[in-house]
Amino acid sequence: VIHMWMGSDKMMVEMPQQKIVIDLGKNVMFWINHRDKYYVEMTLPLDPEKYFPAQMVQMMKNVKLTVASTGEKQTVGEWECEGYEMSMSFMMMNMKQTIWASQDVPFDWKDYSEKMLPKLTQATMYLGEESVKELMKIQGFQIKTEVSMEAMGNEAKSWQEVQEIVKQTPPDGTYAVPEGYTKKDKLDERDIQR
């Protein structure tokens, strides 16, 4: 389960092992590792060479990503969606995604796409600027994503789908680093592979 909170200038995405906080007012992003209880504070705009290991930066530069509208429409949950196909290749891995995105969501998806999404994808998908620009072709908030990945002769499939979008007041600490976590200057290869 992934939880996401969005405010006018702040965003938080929390997964079981990590949490990403973006604070545009302070021009900072926090990459928080729950398992090892540490965080890296990253100045925005993000400079991958400053915060990511050299091998990861090189991979980011070699990612080839394309996005195209399928022209298809589908209702997913309560949202009317449009279909997109995304292809991504890097090193010896090929990934294809079918993305269903909706403009009919109860928040300003354009504002989110312009201000938050580029920073989030750089931190979680390790995308370079050209790939981020390609991803911006998706018009709407991603409601459902179906993924097919091939690497060294093996294939894996997965999917994720939004279950609920509600307007609420975030709990205290939503956009903060948890107490007792250690600050690190940079991620290492071991951190990213988790």
C-alpha positions as CSV (number, residue, x, y, z in Angstrom):
1,V,0.0,0.0,0.0
2,I,1.3,3.5,-1.0
3,H,0.0,6.6,0.7
4,M,0.3,10.0,-1.0
5,W,-0.5,13.4,0.5
6,M,-0.5,16.6,-1.6
7,G,-0.8,20.2,-0.5
8,S,-0.3,23.4,-2.4
9,D,3.5,23.3,-2.1
10,K,4.2,20.0,-0.3
11,M,3.9,16.3,-1.2
12,M,4.6,13.1,0.6
13,V,4.7,9.5,-0.8
14,E,5.1,6.7,1.7
15,M,5.8,3.1,0.8
16,P,6.6,0.3,3.3
17,Q,10.4,0.9,3.2
18,Q,10.7,4.5,2.3
19,K,9.2,7.9,2.3
20,I,9.7,10.8,-0.1
21,V,8.8,14.4,1.0
22,I,8.9,17.3,-1.4
23,D,8.7,20.8,0.1
24,L,8.7,23.4,-2.7
25,G,8.6,26.3,-0.2
26,K,12.0,25.3,1.1
27,N,13.2,23.9,-2.3
28,V,14.1,20.6,-0.7
29,M,13.3,16.9,-1.0
30,F,13.8,14.3,1.7
31,W,14.5,10.7,0.7
32,I,13.8,8.7,3.9
33,N,14.7,5.1,4.5
34,H,12.5,3.5,7.2
35,R,14.3,0.2,7.4
36,D,17.7,1.8,8.3
37,K,16.2,4.9,9.9
38,Y,18.2,7.5,7.9
39,Y,17.4,10.3,5.4
40,V,19.1,12.3,2.7
41,E,18.2,16.0,2.3
42,M,18.3,17.0,-1.4
43,T,18.3,20.5,-2.6
44,L,15.9,21.3,-5.5
45,P,16.3,21.3,-8.5
46,L,17.7,17.9,-8.0
47,D,21.3,17.3,-9.0
48,P,21.6,13.5,-9.3
49,E,25.4,13.5,-9.3
50,K,25.4,15.1,-5.8
51,Y,23.1,12.6,-4.2
52,F,23.1,9.3,-6.2
53,P,25.9,6.8,-6.7
54,A,27.9,7.2,-10.0
55,Q,26.6,3.9,-11.4
56,M,23.0,5.1,-10.9
57,V,23.7,8.5,-12.5
58,Q,25.2,6.7,-15.5
59,M,22.1,4.5,-15.8
60,M,19.8,7.6,-15.6
61,K,21.6,9.1,-18.6
62,N,21.1,5.9,-20.6
63,V,17.4,5.4,-20.0
64,K,15.3,5.6,-23.2
65,L,11.7,6.4,-22.5
66,T,8.8,7.0,-24.8
67,V,5.1,7.8,-24.1
68,A,2.2,7.7,-26.6
69,S,-1.5,8.1,-26.2
70,T,-3.5,5.0,-27.2
71,G,-6.7,6.9,-27.9
72,E,-8.5,4.4,-25.7
73,K,-10.8,5.3,-22.8
74,Q,-11.7,3.2,-19.8
75,T,-13.5,3.7,-16.5
76,V,-11.2,2.6,-13.6
77,G,-13.0,2.7,-10.2
78,E,-14.9,5.9,-10.3
79,W,-12.6,7.7,-12.7
80,E,-12.9,8.2,-16.5
81,C,-9.5,7.5,-17.9
82,E,-7.5,7.8,-21.1
83,G,-4.9,5.2,-22.1
84,Y,-1.1,5.7,-22.6
85,E,1.7,3.3,-23.5
86,M,5.1,3.9,-22.0
87,S,8.2,2.0,-23.1
88,M,11.4,2.2,-21.1
89,S,14.8,0.5,-21.6
90,F,18.0,0.8,-19.7
91,M,21.0,-1.5,-19.5
92,M,19.6,-5.0,-20.2
93,M,16.1,-4.3,-19.1
94,N,13.0,-3.5,-21.1
95,M,9.8,-2.3,-19.4
96,K,6.3,-1.6,-20.9
97,Q,3.5,0.1,-19.1
98,T,-0.1,0.7,-19.9
99,I,-1.2,3.8,-18.0
100,W,-4.7,4.9,-17.4
101,A,-4.8,8.6,-16.4
102,S,-7.8,10.7,-15.4
103,Q,-8.3,14.5,-15.6
104,D,-11.5,14.1,-13.5
105,V,-9.8,14.1,-10.1
106,P,-10.7,16.5,-7.1
107,F,-7.4,18.4,-7.3
108,D,-5.4,20.4,-9.8
109,W,-3.7,17.6,-11.7
110,K,-1.9,20.0,-14.0
111,D,-0.3,21.8,-11.1
112,Y,0.8,18.4,-9.6
113,S,2.2,17.3,-13.0
114,E,4.2,20.5,-13.5
115,K,5.4,21.1,-9.9
116,M,5.6,17.7,-8.2
117,L,5.7,14.8,-10.7
118,P,9.1,15.7,-12.3
119,K,10.8,15.7,-8.9
120,L,9.0,12.6,-7.7
121,T,9.9,10.5,-10.8
122,Q,13.6,11.6,-10.6
123,A,13.7,10.3,-7.0
124,T,11.7,7.1,-7.4
125,M,12.3,6.1,-11.0
126,Y,15.8,7.6,-11.4
127,L,14.8,9.4,-14.6
128,G,16.9,12.1,-16.3
129,E,15.5,15.3,-17.7
130,E,14.7,14.0,-21.2
131,S,12.8,11.1,-19.8
132,V,10.8,13.3,-17.4
133,K,9.8,15.5,-20.3
134,E,8.5,12.5,-22.2
135,L,6.5,11.4,-19.1
136,M,4.8,14.8,-19.1
137,K,2.9,13.8,-22.2
138,I,0.5,12.0,-19.9
139,Q,-2.6,14.2,-19.5
140,G,-4.1,13.5,-16.1
141,F,-3.3,11.7,-12.8
142,Q,-2.3,8.1,-13.1
143,I,-5.1,5.9,-11.8
144,K,-3.9,2.5,-12.9
145,T,-0.6,1.2,-14.2
146,E,0.0,-2.2,-15.7
147,V,3.7,-3.1,-15.9
148,S,5.5,-5.8,-18.0
149,M,9.3,-6.1,-17.5
150,E,11.9,-8.3,-19.2
151,A,15.4,-8.7,-18.0
152,M,17.9,-11.4,-19.0
153,G,15.2,-13.7,-20.4
154,N,12.9,-13.4,-17.4
155,E,9.6,-11.6,-17.4
156,A,7.6,-10.1,-14.5
157,K,4.3,-8.4,-14.5
158,S,2.7,-6.1,-11.9
159,W,0.0,-3.5,-11.5
160,Q,-1.0,-0.7,-9.2
161,E,-4.3,1.1,-8.9
162,V,-5.6,4.1,-7.0
163,Q,-8.2,3.0,-4.5
164,E,-9.3,6.4,-3.0
165,I,-8.8,10.1,-3.4
166,V,-10.1,12.2,-0.4
167,K,-9.7,15.7,0.9
168,Q,-8.4,15.6,4.5
169,T,-6.1,17.4,6.9
170,P,-2.8,15.6,7.0
171,P,-1.7,14.1,10.4
172,D,1.1,15.9,12.2
173,G,4.5,14.9,10.9
174,T,3.3,14.0,7.4
175,Y,5.8,16.2,5.7
176,A,8.6,15.8,8.3
177,V,11.5,13.4,8.8
178,P,10.7,11.0,11.7
179,E,12.5,11.7,15.0
180,G,15.6,9.8,15.6
181,Y,16.6,9.3,12.0
182,T,20.2,9.8,11.0
183,K,21.1,12.3,8.2
184,K,23.4,11.1,5.4
185,D,24.8,13.2,2.6
186,K,24.3,10.7,-0.3
187,L,22.6,7.4,-1.2
188,D,24.8,4.4,-1.9
189,E,24.1,1.5,-4.3
190,R,22.8,-0.7,-1.4
191,D,20.3,1.9,-0.4
192,I,18.8,2.3,-3.9
193,Q,18.5,-1.5,-4.5
194,R,16.1,-2.0,-1.6
